[in-house]
C-alpha cells in the first residue's frame, strides 16, 4: 500500500505533464495564451484531486495483487 504523500507526489508530477499538454493543445486551437494558461491551471487543480481519489480507491481493490507470505525465514 502507498502512503498519502506518495500518491500526492505522483498526482502532482503526472498533472504537471498533463496540464502542460492541455495548455499546448488549447493554444494550438485558440492562439490565445491567457486562455490556454487558464485552461491548464483549471485542468491541474481538478485532475490532481480526481487522480488522488482514484489512487486511494485502488488501494482498496484486491484485483491483481499478490498476497505477501505470512512469514519469512
Backbone as XML, in Angstrom:
<?xml version="1.0"?>
<chain id="A" units="angstrom">
  <residue number="1" name="UNK">
    <atom name="N" x="0.844" y="-1.179" z="0.000"/>
    <atom name="CA" x="0.000" y="0.000" z="0.000"/>
    <atom name="C" x="0.891" y="1.245" z="0.000"/>
  </residue>
  <residue number="2" name="UNK">
    <atom name="N" x="0.468" y="2.266" z="-0.704"/>
    <atom name="CA" x="1.228" y="3.501" z="-0.798"/>
    <atom name="C" x="0.789" y="4.500" z="0.263"/>
  </residue>
  <residue number="3" name="UNK">
    <atom name="N" x="1.724" y="5.390" z="0.638"/>
    <atom name="CA" x="1.377" y="6.443" z="1.586"/>
    <atom name="C" x="0.615" y="7.553" z="0.866"/>
  </residue>
  <residue number="4" name="UNK">
    <atom name="N" x="-0.091" y="8.372" z="1.638"/>
    <atom name="CA" x="-0.824" y="9.502" z="1.067"/>
    <atom name="C" x="0.142" y="10.474" z="0.381"/>
  </residue>
  <residue number="5" name="UNK">
    <atom name="N" x="1.297" y="10.711" z="0.984"/>
    <atom name="CA" x="2.245" y="11.663" z="0.404"/>
    <atom name="C" x="2.801" y="11.155" z="-0.923"/>
  </residue>
  <residue number="6" name="UNK">
    <atom name="N" x="3.019" y="9.854" z="-1.053"/>
    <atom name="CA" x="3.486" y="9.297" z="-2.329"/>
    <atom name="C" x="2.413" y="9.454" z="-3.400"/>
  </residue>
  <residue number="7" name="UNK">
    <atom name="N" x="1.163" y="9.188" z="-3.052"/>
    <atom name="CA" x="0.073" y="9.365" z="-4.011"/>
    <atom name="C" x="-0.042" y="10.819" z="-4.451"/>
  </residue>
  <residue number="8" name="UNK">
    <atom name="N" x="0.133" y="11.744" z="-3.525"/>
    <atom name="CA" x="0.069" y="13.173" z="-3.870"/>
    <atom name="C" x="1.234" y="13.546" z="-4.786"/>
  </residue>
  <residue number="9" name="UNK">
    <atom name="N" x="2.439" y="13.097" z="-4.484"/>
    <atom name="CA" x="3.605" y="13.406" z="-5.313"/>
    <atom name="C" x="3.429" y="12.862" z="-6.726"/>
  </residue>
  <residue number="10" name="UNK">
    <atom name="N" x="2.914" y="11.650" z="-6.845"/>
    <atom name="CA" x="2.661" y="11.075" z="-8.161"/>
    <atom name="C" x="1.604" y="11.880" z="-8.910"/>
  </residue>
  <residue number="11" name="UNK">
    <atom name="N" x="0.554" y="12.279" z="-8.216"/>
    <atom name="CA" x="-0.519" y="13.048" z="-8.845"/>
    <atom name="C" x="-0.006" y="14.386" z="-9.356"/>
  </residue>
  <residue number="12" name="UNK">
    <atom name="N" x="0.802" y="15.075" z="-8.555"/>
    <atom name="CA" x="1.297" y="16.391" z="-8.947"/>
    <atom name="C" x="2.232" y="16.278" z="-10.151"/>
  </residue>
  <residue number="13" name="UNK">
    <atom name="N" x="3.173" y="15.335" z="-10.126"/>
    <atom name="CA" x="4.104" y="15.204" z="-11.250"/>
    <atom name="C" x="3.384" y="14.805" z="-12.526"/>
  </residue>
  <residue number="14" name="UNK">
    <atom name="N" x="2.431" y="13.912" z="-12.423"/>
    <atom name="CA" x="1.659" y="13.486" z="-13.592"/>
    <atom name="C" x="0.841" y="14.635" z="-14.158"/>
  </residue>
  <residue number="15" name="UNK">
    <atom name="N" x="0.215" y="15.411" z="-13.275"/>
    <atom name="CA" x="-0.634" y="16.506" z="-13.739"/>
    <atom name="C" x="0.168" y="17.647" z="-14.328"/>
  </residue>
  <residue number="16" name="UNK">
    <atom name="N" x="1.371" y="17.877" z="-13.856"/>
    <atom name="CA" x="2.201" y="18.919" z="-14.469"/>
    <atom name="C" x="2.413" y="18.604" z="-15.949"/>
  </residue>
  <residue number="17" name="UNK">
    <atom name="N" x="2.740" y="17.369" z="-16.251"/>
    <atom name="CA" x="2.909" y="16.975" z="-17.649"/>
    <atom name="C" x="1.579" y="17.034" z="-18.405"/>
  </residue>
  <residue number="18" name="UNK">
    <atom name="N" x="0.528" y="16.536" z="-17.788"/>
    <atom name="CA" x="-0.780" y="16.530" z="-18.436"/>
    <atom name="C" x="-1.316" y="17.927" z="-18.683"/>
  </residue>
  <residue number="19" name="UNK">
    <atom name="N" x="-1.146" y="18.824" z="-17.732"/>
    <atom name="CA" x="-1.652" y="20.183" z="-17.883"/>
    <atom name="C" x="-0.848" y="20.980" z="-18.893"/>
  </residue>
  <residue number="20" name="UNK">
    <atom name="N" x="0.433" y="20.699" z="-18.970"/>
    <atom name="CA" x="1.253" y="21.341" z="-19.992"/>
    <atom name="C" x="0.765" y="20.936" z="-21.383"/>
  </residue>
  <residue number="21" name="UNK">
    <atom name="N" x="0.458" y="19.668" z="-21.560"/>
    <atom name="CA" x="-0.056" y="19.235" z="-22.861"/>
    <atom name="C" x="-1.444" y="19.817" z="-23.134"/>
  </residue>
  <residue number="22" name="UNK">
    <atom name="N" x="-2.285" y="19.947" z="-22.102"/>
    <atom name="CA" x="-3.602" y="20.565" z="-22.269"/>
    <atom name="C" x="-3.463" y="22.022" z="-22.701"/>
  </residue>
  <residue number="23" name="UNK">
    <atom name="N" x="-2.575" y="22.758" z="-22.049"/>
    <atom name="CA" x="-2.362" y="24.163" z="-22.397"/>
    <atom name="C" x="-1.835" y="24.292" z="-23.824"/>
  </residue>
  <residue number="24" name="UNK">
    <atom name="N" x="-0.929" y="23.409" z="-24.220"/>
    <atom name="CA" x="-0.377" y="23.446" z="-25.574"/>
    <atom name="C" x="-1.465" y="23.168" z="-26.613"/>
  </residue>
  <residue number="25" name="UNK">
    <atom name="N" x="-2.278" y="22.163" z="-26.375"/>
    <atom name="CA" x="-3.370" y="21.849" z="-27.302"/>
    <atom name="C" x="-4.362" y="23.003" z="-27.370"/>
  </residue>
  <residue number="26" name="UNK">
    <atom name="N" x="-4.694" y="23.557" z="-26.220"/>
    <atom name="CA" x="-5.605" y="24.704" z="-26.171"/>
    <atom name="C" x="-5.044" y="25.866" z="-26.980"/>
  </residue>
  <residue number="27" name="UNK">
    <atom name="N" x="-3.748" y="26.101" z="-26.842"/>
    <atom name="CA" x="-3.110" y="27.192" z="-27.576"/>
    <atom name="C" x="-3.146" y="26.940" z="-29.091"/>
  </residue>
  <residue number="28" name="UNK">
    <atom name="N" x="-2.895" y="25.698" z="-29.490"/>
    <atom name="CA" x="-2.915" y="25.380" z="-30.921"/>
    <atom name="C" x="-4.284" y="25.659" z="-31.539"/>
  </residue>
  <residue number="29" name="UNK">
    <atom name="N" x="-5.346" y="25.444" z="-30.777"/>
    <atom name="CA" x="-6.694" y="25.692" z="-31.292"/>
    <atom name="C" x="-7.132" y="27.148" z="-31.144"/>
  </residue>
  <residue number="30" name="UNK">
    <atom name="N" x="-6.739" y="27.795" z="-30.065"/>
    <atom name="CA" x="-7.270" y="29.136" z="-29.785"/>
    <atom name="C" x="-6.313" y="30.273" z="-30.133"/>
  </residue>
  <residue number="31" name="UNK">
    <atom name="N" x="-5.003" y="29.999" z="-30.143"/>
    <atom name="CA" x="-3.974" y="31.031" z="-30.337"/>
    <atom name="C" x="-4.069" y="32.135" z="-29.278"/>
  </residue>
  <residue number="32" name="UNK">
    <atom name="N" x="-4.632" y="31.797" z="-28.113"/>
    <atom name="CA" x="-4.797" y="32.749" z="-27.012"/>
    <atom name="C" x="-4.016" y="32.227" z="-25.809"/>
  </residue>
  <residue number="33" name="UNK">
    <atom name="N" x="-2.912" y="32.903" z="-25.476"/>
    <atom name="CA" x="-2.022" y="32.445" z="-24.403"/>
    <atom name="C" x="-2.728" y="32.444" z="-23.048"/>
  </residue>
  <residue number="34" name="UNK">
    <atom name="N" x="-3.440" y="33.516" z="-22.706"/>
    <atom name="CA" x="-4.073" y="33.587" z="-21.383"/>
    <atom name="C" x="-5.172" y="32.534" z="-21.233"/>
  </residue>
  <residue number="35" name="UNK">
    <atom name="N" x="-5.939" y="32.305" z="-22.277"/>
    <atom name="CA" x="-6.971" y="31.271" z="-22.235"/>
    <atom name="C" x="-6.340" y="29.890" z="-22.070"/>
  </residue>
  <residue number="36" name="UNK">
    <atom name="N" x="-5.246" y="29.666" z="-22.765"/>
    <atom name="CA" x="-4.544" y="28.383" z="-22.687"/>
    <atom name="C" x="-3.966" y="28.140" z="-21.301"/>
  </residue>
  <residue number="37" name="UNK">
    <atom name="N" x="-3.349" y="29.164" z="-20.707"/>
    <atom name="CA" x="-2.792" y="29.017" z="-19.360"/>
    <atom name="C" x="-3.898" y="28.816" z="-18.325"/>
  </residue>
  <residue number="38" name="UNK">
    <atom name="N" x="-5.011" y="29.497" z="-18.505"/>
    <atom name="CA" x="-6.152" y="29.308" z="-17.600"/>
    <atom name="C" x="-6.703" y="27.896" z="-17.674"/>
  </residue>
  <residue number="39" name="UNK">
    <atom name="N" x="-6.830" y="27.388" z="-18.884"/>
    <atom name="CA" x="-7.316" y="26.006" z="-19.055"/>
    <atom name="C" x="-6.340" y="25.023" z="-18.418"/>
  </residue>
  <residue number="40" name="UNK">
    <atom name="N" x="-5.044" y="25.255" z="-18.591"/>
    <atom name="CA" x="-4.042" y="24.389" z="-17.972"/>
    <atom name="C" x="-4.099" y="24.433" z="-16.458"/>
  </residue>
  <residue number="41" name="UNK">
    <atom name="N" x="-4.330" y="25.617" z="-15.897"/>
    <atom name="CA" x="-4.402" y="25.770" z="-14.438"/>
    <atom name="C" x="-5.629" y="25.060" z="-13.860"/>
  </residue>
  <residue number="42" name="UNK">
    <atom name="N" x="-6.779" y="25.267" z="-14.478"/>
    <atom name="CA" x="-8.002" y="24.609" z="-14.007"/>
    <atom name="C" x="-7.855" y="23.092" z="-14.148"/>
  </residue>
  <residue number="43" name="UNK">
    <atom name="N" x="-7.288" y="22.657" z="-15.259"/>
    <atom name="CA" x="-7.060" y="21.234" z="-15.500"/>
    <atom name="C" x="-6.195" y="20.629" z="-14.397"/>
  </residue>
  <residue number="44" name="UNK">
    <atom name="N" x="-5.162" y="21.363" z="-13.978"/>
    <atom name="CA" x="-4.268" y="20.880" z="-12.926"/>
    <atom name="C" x="-5.005" y="20.657" z="-11.615"/>
  </residue>
  <residue number="45" name="UNK">
    <atom name="N" x="-5.739" y="21.644" z="-11.175"/>
    <atom name="CA" x="-6.416" y="21.577" z="-9.878"/>
    <atom name="C" x="-7.457" y="20.455" z="-9.850"/>
  </residue>
  <residue number="46" name="UNK">
    <atom name="N" x="-8.284" y="20.404" z="-10.861"/>
    <atom name="CA" x="-9.355" y="19.399" z="-10.889"/>
    <atom name="C" x="-8.787" y="17.992" z="-10.988"/>
  </residue>
  <residue number="47" name="UNK">
    <atom name="N" x="-7.846" y="17.792" z="-11.874"/>
    <atom name="CA" x="-7.371" y="16.432" z="-12.117"/>
    <atom name="C" x="-6.413" y="15.906" z="-11.056"/>
  </residue>
  <residue number="48" name="UNK">
    <atom name="N" x="-5.748" y="16.779" z="-10.312"/>
    <atom name="CA" x="-4.954" y="16.289" z="-9.178"/>
    <atom name="C" x="-5.891" y="15.659" z="-8.152"/>
  </residue>
  <residue number="49" name="UNK">
    <atom name="N" x="-6.992" y="16.322" z="-7.878"/>
    <atom name="CA" x="-7.970" y="15.771" z="-6.934"/>
    <atom name="C" x="-8.562" y="14.462" z="-7.418"/>
  </residue>
  <residue number="50" name="UNK">
    <atom name="N" x="-8.917" y="14.399" z="-8.683"/>
    <atom name="CA" x="-9.509" y="13.175" z="-9.242"/>
    <atom name="C" x="-8.497" y="12.033" z="-9.217"/>
  </residue>
  <residue number="51" name="UNK">
    <atom name="N" x="-7.246" y="12.320" z="-9.589"/>
    <atom name="CA" x="-6.207" y="11.292" z="-9.590"/>
    <atom name="C" x="-5.936" y="10.777" z="-8.178"/>
  </residue>
  <residue number="52" name="UNK">
    <atom name="N" x="-5.872" y="11.683" z="-7.209"/>
    <atom name="CA" x="-5.629" y="11.279" z="-5.827"/>
    <atom name="C" x="-6.735" y="10.344" z="-5.340"/>
  </residue>
  <residue number="53" name="UNK">
    <atom name="N" x="-7.990" y="10.709" z="-5.588"/>
    <atom name="CA" x="-9.110" y="9.846" z="-5.194"/>
    <atom name="C" x="-9.042" y="8.498" z="-5.901"/>
  </residue>
  <residue number="54" name="UNK">
    <atom name="N" x="-8.695" y="8.510" z="-7.175"/>
    <atom name="CA" x="-8.563" y="7.273" z="-7.943"/>
    <atom name="C" x="-7.500" y="6.359" z="-7.328"/>
  </residue>
  <residue number="55" name="UNK">
    <atom name="N" x="-6.351" y="6.932" z="-6.993"/>
    <atom name="CA" x="-5.279" y="6.158" z="-6.366"/>
    <atom name="C" x="-5.716" y="5.565" z="-5.028"/>
  </residue>
  <residue number="56" name="UNK">
    <atom name="N" x="-6.365" y="6.366" z="-4.208"/>
    <atom name="CA" x="-6.790" y="5.891" z="-2.886"/>
    <atom name="C" x="-7.845" y="4.805" z="-3.002"/>
  </residue>
  <residue number="57" name="UNK">
    <atom name="N" x="-8.757" y="4.939" z="-3.953"/>
    <atom name="CA" x="-9.768" y="3.896" z="-4.152"/>
    <atom name="C" x="-9.129" y="2.591" z="-4.614"/>
  </residue>
  <residue number="58" name="UNK">
    <atom name="N" x="-8.157" y="2.674" z="-5.506"/>
    <atom name="CA" x="-7.491" y="1.465" z="-5.990"/>
    <atom name="C" x="-6.707" y="0.759" z="-4.889"/>
  </residue>
  <residue number="59" name="UNK">
    <atom name="N" x="-6.332" y="1.448" z="-3.829"/>
    <atom name="CA" x="-5.671" y="0.776" z="-2.710"/>
    <atom name="C" x="-6.598" y="-0.205" z="-2.002"/>
  </residue>
  <residue number="60" name="UNK">
    <atom name="N" x="-7.904" y="-0.069" z="-2.219"/>
    <atom name="CA" x="-8.875" y="-0.970" z="-1.599"/>
    <atom name="C" x="-9.297" y="-2.106" z="-2.536"/>
  </residue>
  <residue number="61" name="UNK">
    <atom name="N" x="-8.801" y="-2.119" z="-3.756"/>
    <atom name="CA" x="-9.141" y="-3.157" z="-4.725"/>
    <atom name="C" x="-8.070" y="-4.234" z="-4.682"/>
  </residue>
  <residue number="62" name="UNK">
    <atom name="N" x="-8.479" y="-5.472" z="-4.517"/>
    <atom name="CA" x="-7.514" y="-6.570" z="-4.412"/>
    <atom name="C" x="-7.110" y="-7.138" z="-5.765"/>
  </residue>
  <residue number="63" name="UNK">
    <atom name="N" x="-7.819" y="-6.789" z="-6.817"/>
    <atom name="CA" x="-7.543" y="-7.310" z="-8.149"/>
    <atom name="C" x="-6.078" y="-7.107" z="-8.535"/>
  </residue>
  <residue number="64" name="UNK">
    <atom name="N" x="-5.410" y="-8.176" z="-8.953"/>
    <atom name="CA" x="-4.041" y="-8.091" z="-9.447"/>
    <atom name="C" x="-2.955" y="-8.043" z="-8.394"/>
  </residue>
  <residue number="65" name="UNK">
    <atom name="N" x="-3.320" y="-8.050" z="-7.135"/>
    <atom name="CA" x="-2.314" y="-8.023" z="-6.067"/>
    <atom name="C" x="-1.905" y="-9.440" z="-5.712"/>
  </residue>
  <residue number="66" name="UNK">
    <atom name="N" x="-0.641" y="-9.570" z="-5.417"/>
    <atom name="CA" x="-0.117" y="-10.850" z="-4.947"/>
    <atom name="C" x="-0.054" y="-10.792" z="-3.438"/>
  </residue>
  <residue number="67" name="UNK">
    <atom name="N" x="-0.648" y="-11.786" z="-2.815"/>
    <atom name="CA" x="-0.666" y="-11.811" z="-1.346"/>
    <atom name="C" x="0.754" y="-12.091" z="-0.831"/>
  </residue>
  <residue number="68" name="UNK">
    <atom name="N" x="1.262" y="-11.223" z="0.047"/>
    <atom name="CA" x="2.596" y="-11.461" z="0.604"/>
    <atom name="C" x="2.590" y="-12.687" z="1.517"/>
  </residue>
  <residue number="69" name="UNK">
    <atom name="N" x="3.726" y="-13.344" z="1.638"/>
    <atom name="CA" x="3.773" y="-14.510" z="2.536"/>
    <atom name="C" x="3.485" y="-14.085" z="3.979"/>
  </residue>
  <residue number="70" name="UNK">
    <atom name="N" x="2.902" y="-15.012" z="4.744"/>
    <atom name="CA" x="2.564" y="-14.713" z="6.127"/>
    <atom name="C" x="3.815" y="-14.579" z="7.002"/>
  </residue>
  <residue number="71" name="UNK">
    <atom name="N" x="4.892" y="-15.214" z="6.588"/>
    <atom name="CA" x="6.145" y="-15.098" z="7.327"/>
    <atom name="C" x="7.306" y="-15.381" z="6.383"/>
  </residue>
  <residue number="72" name="UNK">
    <atom name="N" x="8.467" y="-14.939" z="6.766"/>
    <atom name="CA" x="9.677" y="-15.202" z="6.007"/>
    <atom name="C" x="10.729" y="-15.748" z="6.934"/>
  </residue>
  <residue number="73" name="UNK">
    <atom name="N" x="11.593" y="-16.563" z="6.368"/>
    <atom name="CA" x="12.683" y="-17.141" z="7.165"/>
    <atom name="C" x="13.943" y="-16.353" z="6.933"/>
  </residue>
</chain>
